[in-house]
Amino acid sequence: MKHKKINPNAKLEKSSFVLLTAGILFTAVFAGCQKQGAVNPAKTTVAAATNQQTEFVLTPFGKVPASKVHLVEQGTEIAVVDGNIKKINSTTGAILADYGSATQATNTNAVKKTLTQSLATQSSGNTLGNGYYVDSPLPSGKNIQSFSTSWVVPSAPVAGADTVQFLWNGADNANGGSAFMQPVLCWNNGYGHIWYVQNWGYANGAYFHSNASAAIASGTTVTGVMTQVSAAPGAYKYTIGFTGYPSITYTQTYPDPANEVIECWESYASSYTSFPPDQYVAMKSMNLQYVGSGSTNQPITWIQTNDGARPTPSGKNTVIKNNGTTNSIVDFYFR
């Protein structure tokens, strides 16, 4: 982007969130960093590479080819080795998979645009649009040492429980580079009607994800954290995870540094009545540290997407409550 989970081992590696066929598309898709052609998830297995060429799966990056979505199992990581992006054994360094060049030209701006564009011109007039995406680039020459956000898991959607919801904080490369990462709270994307957390990353046309956690109860506070482990030209290593869920934390090395922070709620639903019944969710307790800034929290000034989103019944979509240095708060409204 310039922008932009029960048995997780078995389901994700085999199906990578495989979706229902195009005949079961939602009648409308809207709200929050939407992507084109969102569809309802299914239990169908992607069994062969030939099928993966045409099978699409729903991810927090939008609907993407299944062949480009890869599980990062516990004990493995994504690294830059000999100029290529590869999956390696974290202990031995053994190469397990090769995903191609880390330096190929990649327009991640297109990925971000896909995340944020409204579907108003492609679907029925009741599409709300999104308007649930905010970002904040860092000062020139700076990149992220760590970025965390806490929020309370919303109530389960009452109507339209088969809708898919993603709620996350993230980081990317604001200059069009190939770096994107996001710890994601998910509802009903391949695991039934539950909330769970899962970590995602993107680099040069490939999409990576951890296993999914077990179900998480509404009212639980979760904290998504991204931390830079090391930095060298062409190799910026980060961990992506949730506090208290170490088994799904994973490590990814990017060819570019992360220098922009993000907050987003995205929903695939036919009506706002399919949103969680809470009035809003507060993305808060943010902690951003630049590389070289020591332990000093840095200011965040959020820029809100303006894509013509129609408001929820309260008249609100996204409310930036505090751009402060230690307590930035962004509220995403459901009602």
ZADO-1210 file (C-alpha; in nm, 4 decimals, padded with zeros to 6 digits):
<atoms>
<atom x="00.0000" y="00.0000" z="00.0000" code="MET" pos="1"/>
<atom x="00.1048" y="00.3732" z="00.0049" code="LYS" pos="2"/>
<atom x="-00.0895" y="00.2647" z="00.1528" code="HIS" pos="3"/>
<atom x="-00.3093" y="00.0177" z="00.3563" code="LYS" pos="4"/>
<atom x="-00.7784" y="-01.5693" z="01.3334" code="LYS" pos="5"/>
<atom x="-01.0387" y="-02.3648" z="01.6918" code="ILE" pos="6"/>
<atom x="-00.7248" y="-02.4855" z="01.4987" code="ASN" pos="7"/>
<atom x="-00.5411" y="-02.2163" z="01.3153" code="PRO" pos="8"/>
<atom x="-00.2607" y="-02.4304" z="01.1754" code="ASN" pos="9"/>
<atom x="-00.4897" y="-02.6551" z="00.9778" code="ALA" pos="10"/>
<atom x="-00.7364" y="-02.4025" z="00.8470" code="LYS" pos="11"/>
<atom x="-00.5201" y="-02.1113" z="00.7470" code="LEU" pos="12"/>
<atom x="-00.2485" y="-02.2969" z="00.5631" code="GLU" pos="13"/>
<atom x="-00.4980" y="-02.4983" z="00.3616" code="LYS" pos="14"/>
<atom x="-00.7579" y="-02.2361" z="00.2890" code="SER" pos="15"/>
<atom x="-00.5988" y="-01.9014" z="00.3628" code="SER" pos="16"/>
<atom x="-00.9451" y="-01.7682" z="00.4255" code="PHE" pos="17"/>
<atom x="-01.0924" y="-01.9147" z="00.1089" code="VAL" pos="18"/>
<atom x="-01.4184" y="-01.7462" z="00.0198" code="LEU" pos="19"/>
<atom x="-01.7495" y="-01.8406" z="-00.1306" code="LEU" pos="20"/>
<atom x="-01.7766" y="-01.8185" z="-00.5060" code="THR" pos="21"/>
<atom x="-01.8631" y="-01.4991" z="-00.6823" code="ALA" pos="22"/>
<atom x="-02.2301" y="-01.5932" z="-00.6821" code="GLY" pos="23"/>
<atom x="-02.2484" y="-01.5249" z="-00.3086" code="ILE" pos="24"/>
<atom x="-02.1144" y="-01.1719" z="-00.3081" code="LEU" pos="25"/>
<atom x="-02.2624" y="-00.9459" z="-00.0445" code="PHE" pos="26"/>
<atom x="-02.5388" y="-00.7313" z="-00.1873" code="THR" pos="27"/>
<atom x="-02.3404" y="-00.4298" z="-00.0765" code="ALA" pos="28"/>
<atom x="-01.9975" y="-00.3819" z="00.0727" code="VAL" pos="29"/>
<atom x="-01.9177" y="-00.0790" z="00.2780" code="PHE" pos="30"/>
<atom x="-01.7573" y="00.0927" z="00.5733" code="ALA" pos="31"/>
<atom x="-01.3995" y="00.1250" z="00.6655" code="GLY" pos="32"/>
<atom x="-01.1040" y="00.0873" z="00.4282" code="CYS" pos="33"/>
<atom x="-01.3056" y="-00.1204" z="00.1879" code="GLN" pos="34"/>
<atom x="-01.1800" y="-00.3249" z="-00.1016" code="LYS" pos="35"/>
<atom x="-01.3357" y="-00.4211" z="-00.4274" code="GLN" pos="36"/>
<atom x="-01.5336" y="-00.7433" z="-00.4615" code="GLY" pos="37"/>
<atom x="-01.5477" y="-00.8454" z="-00.0970" code="ALA" pos="38"/>
<atom x="-01.7193" y="-01.1803" z="-00.0515" code="VAL" pos="39"/>
<atom x="-01.8380" y="-01.4058" z="00.2259" code="ASN" pos="40"/>
<atom x="-01.5802" y="-01.6559" z="00.3614" code="PRO" pos="41"/>
<atom x="-01.6329" y="-02.0294" z="00.3195" code="ALA" pos="42"/>
<atom x="-01.4729" y="-02.3574" z="00.4254" code="LYS" pos="43"/>
<atom x="-01.3737" y="-02.4581" z="00.0716" code="THR" pos="44"/>
<atom x="-01.0141" y="-02.5778" z="00.0410" code="THR" pos="45"/>
<atom x="-00.7699" y="-02.4415" z="-00.2135" code="VAL" pos="46"/>
<atom x="-00.6243" y="-02.7789" z="-00.3054" code="ALA" pos="47"/>
<atom x="-00.4009" y="-02.7084" z="-00.6018" code="ALA" pos="48"/>
<atom x="-00.1841" y="-02.4338" z="-00.7395" code="ALA" pos="49"/>
<atom x="-00.3949" y="-02.4190" z="-01.0559" code="THR" pos="50"/>
<atom x="-00.7000" y="-02.3331" z="-00.8473" code="ASN" pos="51"/>
<atom x="-00.5019" y="-02.0766" z="-00.6526" code="GLN" pos="52"/>
<atom x="-00.4392" y="-01.8810" z="-00.9680" code="GLN" pos="53"/>
<atom x="-00.8075" y="-01.7877" z="-00.9903" code="THR" pos="54"/>
<atom x="-00.9213" y="-01.8279" z="-00.6272" code="GLU" pos="55"/>
<atom x="-00.9473" y="-01.5070" z="-00.4290" code="PHE" pos="56"/>
<atom x="-00.9464" y="-01.4744" z="-00.0527" code="VAL" pos="57"/>
<atom x="-01.0519" y="-01.1921" z="00.1750" code="LEU" pos="58"/>
<atom x="-00.7721" y="-01.0390" z="00.3806" code="THR" pos="59"/>
<atom x="-00.7171" y="-00.7132" z="00.5702" code="PRO" pos="60"/>
<atom x="-00.5506" y="-00.5993" z="00.2459" code="PHE" pos="61"/>
<atom x="-00.8631" y="-00.6660" z="00.0427" code="GLY" pos="62"/>
<atom x="-00.9543" y="-00.9548" z="-00.1837" code="LYS" pos="63"/>
<atom x="-00.6302" y="-01.1004" z="-00.3227" code="VAL" pos="64"/>
<atom x="-00.5268" y="-01.4177" z="-00.5118" code="PRO" pos="65"/>
<atom x="-00.4888" y="-01.7162" z="-00.2790" code="ALA" pos="66"/>
<atom x="-00.1576" y="-01.7992" z="-00.4454" code="SER" pos="67"/>
<atom x="-00.0120" y="-01.4789" z="-00.3044" code="LYS" pos="68"/>
<atom x="-00.1197" y="-01.5392" z="00.0590" code="VAL" pos="69"/>
<atom x="00.1283" y="-01.7277" z="00.2792" code="HIS" pos="70"/>
<atom x="00.1212" y="-01.8592" z="00.6357" code="LEU" pos="71"/>
<atom x="00.4171" y="-01.7744" z="00.8608" code="VAL" pos="72"/>
<atom x="00.4198" y="-02.0613" z="01.1096" code="GLU" pos="73"/>
<atom x="00.5550" y="-02.0293" z="01.4611" code="GLN" pos="74"/>
<atom x="00.9333" y="-02.0767" z="01.4456" code="GLY" pos="75"/>
<atom x="00.9613" y="-01.9270" z="01.0980" code="THR" pos="76"/>
<atom x="00.9961" y="-01.5731" z="00.9684" code="GLU" pos="77"/>
<atom x="01.0074" y="-01.3703" z="00.6488" code="ILE" pos="78"/>
<atom x="01.3588" y="-01.2477" z="00.5668" code="ALA" pos="79"/>
<atom x="01.5521" y="-01.0766" z="00.2894" code="VAL" pos="80"/>
<atom x="01.8206" y="-01.3245" z="00.1779" code="VAL" pos="81"/>
<atom x="02.0459" y="-01.2728" z="-00.1246" code="ASP" pos="82"/>
<atom x="01.8135" y="-01.0007" z="-00.2509" code="GLY" pos="83"/>
<atom x="01.4968" y="-01.2134" z="-00.2323" code="ASN" pos="84"/>
<atom x="01.2084" y="-01.2306" z="00.0139" code="ILE" pos="85"/>
<atom x="01.2172" y="-01.5774" z="00.1709" code="LYS" pos="86"/>
<atom x="01.0610" y="-01.7785" z="00.4523" code="LYS" pos="87"/>
<atom x="01.3317" y="-01.9148" z="00.6795" code="ILE" pos="88"/>
<atom x="01.3598" y="-02.1242" z="00.9952" code="ASN" pos="89"/>
<atom x="01.4157" y="-01.8662" z="01.2683" code="SER" pos="90"/>
<atom x="01.6639" y="-02.0894" z="01.4530" code="THR" pos="91"/>
<atom x="01.8674" y="-02.2504" z="01.1762" code="THR" pos="92"/>
<atom x="01.8221" y="-01.9991" z="00.8953" code="GLY" pos="93"/>
<atom x="01.7218" y="-02.2790" z="00.6582" code="ALA" pos="94"/>
<atom x="01.5307" y="-02.1468" z="00.3572" code="ILE" pos="95"/>
<atom x="01.1762" y="-02.2824" z="00.3374" code="LEU" pos="96"/>
<atom x="01.0269" y="-02.0774" z="00.0526" code="ALA" pos="97"/>
<atom x="01.1272" y="-01.8048" z="-00.1931" code="ASP" pos="98"/>
<atom x="00.8823" y="-01.5282" z="-00.2868" code="TYR" pos="99"/>
<atom x="01.0980" y="-01.3414" z="-00.5351" code="GLY" pos="100"/>
<atom x="01.2991" y="-01.0240" z="-00.5525" code="SER" pos="101"/>
<atom x="01.2991" y="-00.7807" z="-00.2628" code="ALA" pos="102"/>
<atom x="01.3985" y="-00.4993" z="-00.4944" code="THR" pos="103"/>
<atom x="01.1455" y="-00.5361" z="-00.7762" code="GLN" pos="104"/>
<atom x="00.9462" y="-00.2272" z="-00.8582" code="ALA" pos="105"/>
<atom x="00.6270" y="-00.2404" z="-00.6544" code="THR" pos="106"/>
<atom x="00.3615" y="00.0267" z="-00.6442" code="ASN" pos="107"/>
<atom x="00.2312" y="-00.0087" z="-00.2920" code="THR" pos="108"/>
<atom x="00.0396" y="00.3128" z="-00.3389" code="ASN" pos="109"/>
<atom x="-00.2039" y="00.1052" z="-00.5429" code="ALA" pos="110"/>
<atom x="-00.2587" y="-00.1289" z="-00.2477" code="VAL" pos="111"/>
<atom x="-00.3355" y="00.1618" z="-00.0208" code="LYS" pos="112"/>
<atom x="-00.5710" y="00.3105" z="-00.2743" code="LYS" pos="113"/>
<atom x="-00.7551" y="-00.0210" z="-00.2943" code="THR" pos="114"/>
<atom x="-00.7904" y="-00.0210" z="00.0831" code="LEU" pos="115"/>
<atom x="-00.9328" y="00.3254" z="00.1050" code="THR" pos="116"/>
<atom x="-01.1444" y="00.3731" z="-00.2041" code="GLN" pos="117"/>
<atom x="-01.5199" y="00.3948" z="-00.1795" code="SER" pos="118"/>
<atom x="-01.7414" y="00.1385" z="-00.3532" code="LEU" pos="119"/>
<atom x="-02.0146" y="00.3940" z="-00.4134" code="ALA" pos="120"/>
<atom x="-01.9639" y="00.3883" z="-00.7901" code="THR" pos="121"/>
<atom x="-01.9676" y="00.0089" z="-00.8088" code="GLN" pos="122"/>
<atom x="-02.2548" y="-00.0947" z="-00.5854" code="SER" pos="123"/>
<atom x="-02.6066" y="00.0069" z="-00.4977" code="SER" pos="124"/>
<atom x="-02.6918" y="00.3523" z="-00.3752" code="GLY" pos="125"/>
<atom x="-02.7118" y="00.2413" z="-00.0120" code="ASN" pos="126"/>
<atom x="-02.3340" y="00.1970" z="00.0023" code="THR" pos="127"/>
<atom x="-02.1998" y="00.3997" z="00.2915" code="LEU" pos="128"/>
<atom x="-01.8472" y="00.4262" z="00.1640" code="GLY" pos="129"/>
<atom x="-01.5720" y="00.3960" z="00.4207" code="ASN" pos="130"/>
<atom x="-01.4193" y="00.6991" z="00.5917" code="GLY" pos="131"/>
<atom x="-01.2668" y="00.4794" z="00.8630" code="TYR" pos="132"/>
<atom x="-00.9006" y="00.5166" z="00.7746" code="TYR" pos="133"/>
<atom x="-00.6530" y="00.7605" z="00.9250" code="VAL" pos="134"/>
<atom x="-00.2779" y="00.7806" z="00.8808" code="ASP" pos="135"/>
<atom x="00.0130" y="00.9918" z="00.9988" code="SER" pos="136"/>
<atom x="00.3481" y="01.0073" z="00.8182" code="PRO" pos="137"/>
<atom x="00.6634" y="01.0569" z="01.0235" code="LEU" pos="138"/>
<atom x="00.8998" y="01.3495" z="00.9702" code="PRO" pos="139"/>
<atom x="01.1387" y="01.3110" z="00.6795" code="SER" pos="140"/>
<atom x="01.4288" y="01.0762" z="00.7519" code="GLY" pos="141"/>
<atom x="01.2596" y="00.9105" z="01.0493" code="LYS" pos="142"/>
<atom x="01.1212" y="00.5572" z="01.0741" code="ASN" pos="143"/>
<atom x="00.9335" y="00.3615" z="01.3365" code="ILE" pos="144"/>
<atom x="01.1054" y="00.2070" z="01.6357" code="GLN" pos="145"/>
<atom x="00.7739" y="00.0907" z="01.7810" code="SER" pos="146"/>
<atom x="00.4044" y="00.1660" z="01.7498" code="PHE" pos="147"/>
<atom x="00.1241" y="00.0262" z="01.9645" code="SER" pos="148"/>
<atom x="-00.2486" y="00.0864" z="02.0069" code="THR" pos="149"/>
<atom x="-00.5014" y="-00.0580" z="02.2540" code="SER" pos="150"/>
<atom x="-00.8757" y="-00.1024" z="02.2057" code="TRP" pos="151"/>
<atom x="-01.1659" y="-00.2968" z="02.3547" code="VAL" pos="152"/>
<atom x="-01.3055" y="-00.5884" z="02.1531" code="VAL" pos="153"/>
<atom x="-01.6553" y="-00.4809" z="02.0436" code="PRO" pos="154"/>
<atom x="-01.9757" y="-00.6726" z="02.1000" code="SER" pos="155"/>
<atom x="-02.0605" y="-00.9352" z="01.8394" code="ALA" pos="156"/>
<atom x="-02.2581" y="-00.8080" z="01.5425" code="PRO" pos="157"/>
<atom x="-02.6248" y="-00.8833" z="01.6048" code="VAL" pos="158"/>
<atom x="-02.7664" y="-00.8728" z="01.2559" code="ALA" pos="159"/>
<atom x="-02.5799" y="-01.0064" z="00.9560" code="GLY" pos="160"/>
<atom x="-02.3387" y="-01.2142" z="01.1634" code="ALA" pos="161"/>
<atom x="-02.1888" y="-01.3552" z="00.8434" code="ASP" pos="162"/>
<atom x="-02.0341" y="-01.0179" z="00.7695" code="THR" pos="163"/>
<atom x="-01.6577" y="-00.9820" z="00.8010" code="VAL" pos="164"/>
<atom x="-01.4928" y="-00.7169" z="01.0197" code="GLN" pos="165"/>
<atom x="-01.1289" y="-00.6108" z="01.0530" code="PHE" pos="166"/>
<atom x="-01.0073" y="-00.3586" z="01.3112" code="LEU" pos="167"/>
<atom x="-00.6389" y="-00.2747" z="01.3281" code="TRP" pos="168"/>
<atom x="-00.3463" y="-00.0432" z="01.3785" code="ASN" pos="169"/>
<atom x="-00.0650" y="-00.0611" z="01.1277" code="GLY" pos="170"/>
<atom x="00.2451" y="00.0853" z="00.9696" code="ALA" pos="171"/>
<atom x="00.3700" y="00.1236" z="00.6163" code="ASP" pos="172"/>
<atom x="00.6184" y="00.3086" z="00.3993" code="ASN" pos="173"/>
<atom x="00.4710" y="00.6465" z="00.3117" code="ALA" pos="174"/>
<atom x="00.6994" y="00.6926" z="00.0102" code="ASN" pos="175"/>
<atom x="00.5561" y="00.4075" z="-00.1966" code="GLY" pos="176"/>
<atom x="00.8068" y="00.1532" z="-00.0683" code="GLY" pos="177"/>
<atom x="00.7258" y="-00.2122" z="-00.0114" code="SER" pos="178"/>
<atom x="00.6521" y="-00.2304" z="00.3588" code="ALA" pos="179"/>
<atom x="00.3178" y="-00.2850" z="00.5269" code="PHE" pos="180"/>
<atom x="00.2252" y="-00.4514" z="00.8571" code="MET" pos="181"/>
<atom x="-00.0854" y="-00.4759" z="01.0715" code="GLN" pos="182"/>
<atom x="-00.1943" y="-00.6557" z="01.3907" code="PRO" pos="183"/>
<atom x="-00.5645" y="-00.7263" z="01.3207" code="VAL" pos="184"/>
<atom x="-00.8722" y="-00.8012" z="01.5310" code="LEU" pos="185"/>
<atom x="-01.1009" y="-01.0057" z="01.3059" code="CYS" pos="186"/>
<atom x="-01.4635" y="-01.1187" z="01.3069" code="TRP" pos="187"/>
<atom x="-01.5835" y="-01.4223" z="01.1127" code="ASN" pos="188"/>
<atom x="-01.3233" y="-01.4511" z="00.8383" code="ASN" pos="189"/>
<atom x="-01.3077" y="-01.8288" z="00.8042" code="GLY" pos="190"/>
<atom x="-01.3418" y="-01.9275" z="01.1720" code="TYR" pos="191"/>
<atom x="-01.7105" y="-01.8843" z="01.2445" code="GLY" pos="192"/>
<atom x="-01.8807" y="-01.6096" z="01.4416" code="HIS" pos="193"/>
<atom x="-01.5967" y="-01.5192" z="01.6768" code="ILE" pos="194"/>
<atom x="-01.3527" y="-01.2383" z="01.7399" code="TRP" pos="195"/>
<atom x="-00.9850" y="-01.3390" z="01.7153" code="TYR" pos="196"/>
<atom x="-00.6489" y="-01.1716" z="01.6497" code="VAL" pos="197"/>
<atom x="-00.4013" y="-01.2358" z="01.3731" code="GLN" pos="198"/>
<atom x="-00.0974" y="-01.0567" z="01.2321" code="ASN" pos="199"/>
<atom x="-00.0453" y="-00.9604" z="00.8703" code="TRP" pos="200"/>
<atom x="00.2329" y="-00.8209" z="00.6522" code="GLY" pos="201"/>
<atom x="00.2887" y="-00.7333" z="00.2886" code="TYR" pos="202"/>
<atom x="00.5992" y="-00.6967" z="00.0724" code="ALA" pos="203"/>
<atom x="00.6469" y="-00.6844" z="-00.3040" code="ASN" pos="204"/>
<atom x="00.3216" y="-00.8491" z="-00.4085" code="GLY" pos="205"/>
<atom x="00.3161" y="-01.1191" z="-00.1375" code="ALA" pos="206"/>
<atom x="00.0831" y="-01.1260" z="00.1654" code="TYR" pos="207"/>
<atom x="00.1875" y="-01.2957" z="00.4886" code="PHE" pos="208"/>
<atom x="-00.0058" y="-01.3901" z="00.8026" code="HIS" pos="209"/>
<atom x="00.0422" y="-01.5617" z="01.1354" code="SER" pos="210"/>
<atom x="-00.1840" y="-01.8291" z="01.2726" code="ASN" pos="211"/>
<atom x="-00.5025" y="-01.7082" z="01.4368" code="ALA" pos="212"/>
<atom x="-00.5614" y="-01.6900" z="01.8088" code="SER" pos="213"/>
<atom x="-00.8419" y="-01.8706" z="01.9875" code="ALA" pos="214"/>
<atom x="-01.1695" y="-01.6828" z="02.0289" code="ALA" pos="215"/>
<atom x="-01.1479" y="-01.3586" z="02.2245" code="ILE" pos="216"/>
<atom x="-01.4404" y="-01.2368" z="02.4335" code="ALA" pos="217"/>
<atom x="-01.6061" y="-00.9024" z="02.3739" code="SER" pos="218"/>
<atom x="-01.4929" y="-00.6502" z="02.6341" code="GLY" pos="219"/>
<atom x="-01.1325" y="-00.7757" z="02.6297" code="THR" pos="220"/>
<atom x="-00.8651" y="-00.5129" z="02.5767" code="THR" pos="221"/>
<atom x="-00.6179" y="-00.5992" z="02.3016" code="VAL" pos="222"/>
<atom x="-00.2965" y="-00.4166" z="02.2124" code="THR" pos="223"/>
<atom x="-00.1421" y="-00.4398" z="01.8674" code="GLY" pos="224"/>
<atom x="00.2329" y="-00.3784" z="01.8604" code="VAL" pos="225"/>
<atom x="00.4908" y="-00.3416" z="01.5841" code="MET" pos="226"/>
<atom x="00.8582" y="-00.3174" z="01.6862" code="THR" pos="227"/>
<atom x="01.1728" y="-00.2690" z="01.4812" code="GLN" pos="228"/>
<atom x="01.4267" y="-00.5426" z="01.5688" code="VAL" pos="229"/>
<atom x="01.7124" y="-00.4291" z="01.3458" code="SER" pos="230"/>
<atom x="01.7795" y="-00.2007" z="01.0518" code="ALA" pos="231"/>
<atom x="02.0241" y="-00.2148" z="00.7627" code="ALA" pos="232"/>
<atom x="01.9971" y="-00.0839" z="00.4066" code="PRO" pos="233"/>
<atom x="01.7469" y="-00.3050" z="00.2261" code="GLY" pos="234"/>
<atom x="01.6667" y="-00.5077" z="00.5397" code="ALA" pos="235"/>
<atom x="01.4401" y="-00.3620" z="00.8085" code="TYR" pos="236"/>
<atom x="01.3244" y="-00.6290" z="01.0540" code="LYS" pos="237"/>
<atom x="01.0027" y="-00.5956" z="01.2585" code="TYR" pos="238"/>
<atom x="00.7958" y="-00.8090" z="01.4912" code="THR" pos="239"/>
<atom x="00.4179" y="-00.7868" z="01.4464" code="ILE" pos="240"/>
<atom x="00.1963" y="-00.9049" z="01.7300" code="GLY" pos="241"/>
<atom x="-00.0475" y="-00.8563" z="02.0149" code="PHE" pos="242"/>
<atom x="00.0541" y="-00.8207" z="02.3776" code="THR" pos="243"/>
<atom x="-00.0243" y="-01.1475" z="02.5598" code="GLY" pos="244"/>
<atom x="-00.0434" y="-01.3588" z="02.2414" code="TYR" pos="245"/>
<atom x="00.3215" y="-01.4616" z="02.1826" code="PRO" pos="246"/>
<atom x="00.2400" y="-01.7762" z="01.9840" code="SER" pos="247"/>
<atom x="00.1097" y="-01.5728" z="01.6908" code="ILE" pos="248"/>
<atom x="00.3734" y="-01.2986" z="01.6922" code="THR" pos="249"/>
<atom x="00.5847" y="-01.3189" z="01.3801" code="TYR" pos="250"/>
<atom x="00.8904" y="-01.1486" z="01.2333" code="THR" pos="251"/>
<atom x="00.9206" y="-00.9978" z="00.8888" code="GLN" pos="252"/>
<atom x="01.2087" y="-00.8180" z="00.7196" code="THR" pos="253"/>
<atom x="01.1210" y="-00.5537" z="00.4632" code="TYR" pos="254"/>
<atom x="01.3325" y="-00.3860" z="00.1945" code="PRO" pos="255"/>
<atom x="01.2035" y="-00.0471" z="00.3130" code="ASP" pos="256"/>
<atom x="01.1466" y="00.1006" z="00.6591" code="PRO" pos="257"/>
<atom x="00.8042" y="00.1729" z="00.8063" code="ALA" pos="258"/>
<atom x="00.7610" y="00.5475" z="00.8356" code="ASN" pos="259"/>
<atom x="00.3860" y="00.6002" z="00.8569" code="GLU" pos="260"/>
<atom x="00.1310" y="00.4874" z="01.1174" code="VAL" pos="261"/>
<atom x="-00.2296" y="00.3884" z="01.0526" code="ILE" pos="262"/>
<atom x="-00.5594" y="00.3196" z="01.2325" code="GLU" pos="263"/>
<atom x="-00.8420" y="00.1510" z="01.0436" code="CYS" pos="264"/>
<atom x="-01.1764" y="-00.0247" z="01.0739" code="TRP" pos="265"/>
<atom x="-01.3023" y="-00.2095" z="00.7666" code="GLU" pos="266"/>
<atom x="-01.6344" y="-00.3870" z="00.7378" code="SER" pos="267"/>
<atom x="-01.7947" y="-00.6061" z="00.4740" code="TYR" pos="268"/>
<atom x="-02.1681" y="-00.5835" z="00.5319" code="ALA" pos="269"/>
<atom x="-02.4981" y="-00.5109" z="00.3593" code="SER" pos="270"/>
<atom x="-02.6195" y="-00.2624" z="00.6211" code="SER" pos="271"/>
<atom x="-02.4866" y="-00.0648" z="00.9154" code="TYR" pos="272"/>
<atom x="-02.7186" y="-00.2843" z="01.1278" code="THR" pos="273"/>
<atom x="-02.4596" y="-00.5594" z="01.0662" code="SER" pos="274"/>
<atom x="-02.1945" y="-00.3562" z="01.2473" code="PHE" pos="275"/>
<atom x="-02.1171" y="-00.4271" z="01.6150" code="PRO" pos="276"/>
<atom x="-02.4021" y="-00.2865" z="01.8288" code="PRO" pos="277"/>
<atom x="-02.1721" y="-00.0591" z="02.0297" code="ASP" pos="278"/>
<atom x="-02.1849" y="00.3064" z="01.9398" code="GLN" pos="279"/>
<atom x="-01.8129" y="00.3243" z="01.8697" code="TYR" pos="280"/>
<atom x="-01.4717" y="00.1757" z="01.9423" code="VAL" pos="281"/>
<atom x="-01.1865" y="00.3909" z="02.0714" code="ALA" pos="282"/>
<atom x="-00.8375" y="00.3282" z="01.9329" code="MET" pos="283"/>
<atom x="-00.6291" y="00.4654" z="02.2209" code="LYS" pos="284"/>
<atom x="-00.3246" y="00.4381" z="02.4506" code="SER" pos="285"/>
<atom x="-00.1077" y="00.4846" z="02.1449" code="MET" pos="286"/>
<atom x="00.2678" y="00.4814" z="02.1823" code="ASN" pos="287"/>
<atom x="00.4821" y="00.5843" z="01.8875" code="LEU" pos="288"/>
<atom x="00.8615" y="00.5958" z="01.9055" code="GLN" pos="289"/>
<atom x="01.0888" y="00.6989" z="01.6232" code="TYR" pos="290"/>
<atom x="01.4205" y="00.5316" z="01.5596" code="VAL" pos="291"/>
<atom x="01.6758" y="00.7278" z="01.7610" code="GLY" pos="292"/>
<atom x="01.4160" y="00.8930" z="01.9824" code="SER" pos="293"/>
<atom x="01.4890" y="00.6814" z="02.2885" code="GLY" pos="294"/>
<atom x="01.1880" y="00.6438" z="02.5136" code="SER" pos="295"/>
<atom x="01.0243" y="00.9729" z="02.4177" code="THR" pos="296"/>
<atom x="00.6766" y="00.9424" z="02.2675" code="ASN" pos="297"/>
<atom x="00.6329" y="01.1479" z="01.9548" code="GLN" pos="298"/>
<atom x="00.3427" y="01.3583" z="01.8294" code="PRO" pos="299"/>
<atom x="00.0854" y="01.2000" z="01.5996" code="ILE" pos="300"/>
<atom x="-00.1197" y="01.4195" z="01.3696" code="THR" pos="301"/>
<atom x="-00.3838" y="01.2081" z="01.1999" code="TRP" pos="302"/>
<atom x="-00.4964" y="01.2675" z="00.8433" code="ILE" pos="303"/>
<atom x="-00.8479" y="01.1381" z="00.7769" code="GLN" pos="304"/>
<atom x="-00.9577" y="00.9761" z="00.4528" code="THR" pos="305"/>
<atom x="-01.2282" y="01.1775" z="00.2824" code="ASN" pos="306"/>
<atom x="-01.4066" y="00.9562" z="00.0311" code="ASP" pos="307"/>
<atom x="-01.7642" y="01.0766" z="00.0551" code="GLY" pos="308"/>
<atom x="-01.8719" y="00.8244" z="00.3169" code="ALA" pos="309"/>
<atom x="-02.2323" y="00.8582" z="00.4315" code="ARG" pos="310"/>
<atom x="-02.2553" y="00.8888" z="00.8095" code="PRO" pos="311"/>
<atom x="-02.3919" y="00.6306" z="01.0515" code="THR" pos="312"/>
<atom x="-02.7205" y="00.7178" z="01.2339" code="PRO" pos="313"/>
<atom x="-02.5237" y="00.9213" z="01.4887" code="SER" pos="314"/>
<atom x="-02.3999" y="01.1382" z="01.2065" code="GLY" pos="315"/>
<atom x="-02.0418" y="01.0245" z="01.2642" code="LYS" pos="316"/>
<atom x="-01.7900" y="00.7878" z="01.1091" code="ASN" pos="317"/>
<atom x="-01.4436" y="00.8708" z="01.2418" code="THR" pos="318"/>
<atom x="-01.3725" y="01.1191" z="01.5208" code="VAL" pos="319"/>
<atom x="-01.0133" y="01.2190" z="01.5967" code="ILE" pos="320"/>
<atom x="-01.0303" y="01.3048" z="01.9668" code="LYS" pos="321"/>
<atom x="-00.6657" y="01.3655" z="02.0431" code="ASN" pos="322"/>
<atom x="-00.3604" y="01.4222" z="01.8255" code="ASN" pos="323"/>
<atom x="-00.1447" y="01.4382" z="02.1394" code="GLY" pos="324"/>
<atom x="00.2007" y="01.3048" z="02.2015" code="THR" pos="325"/>
<atom x="00.1152" y="01.0286" z="02.4508" code="THR" pos="326"/>
<atom x="-00.2600" y="00.9759" z="02.4343" code="ASN" pos="327"/>
<atom x="-00.3749" y="00.9983" z="02.0759" code="SER" pos="328"/>
<atom x="-00.7332" y="00.8695" z="02.0387" code="ILE" pos="329"/>
<atom x="-00.9351" y="00.7894" z="01.7277" code="VAL" pos="330"/>
<atom x="-01.2984" y="00.6785" z="01.7605" code="ASP" pos="331"/>
<atom x="-01.4580" y="00.4655" z="01.4876" code="PHE" pos="332"/>
<atom x="-01.8372" y="00.4879" z="01.5020" code="TYR" pos="333"/>
<atom x="-02.0652" y="00.1908" z="01.4348" code="PHE" pos="334"/>
<atom x="-02.3956" y="00.3643" z="01.5146" code="ARG" pos="335"/>
</atoms>
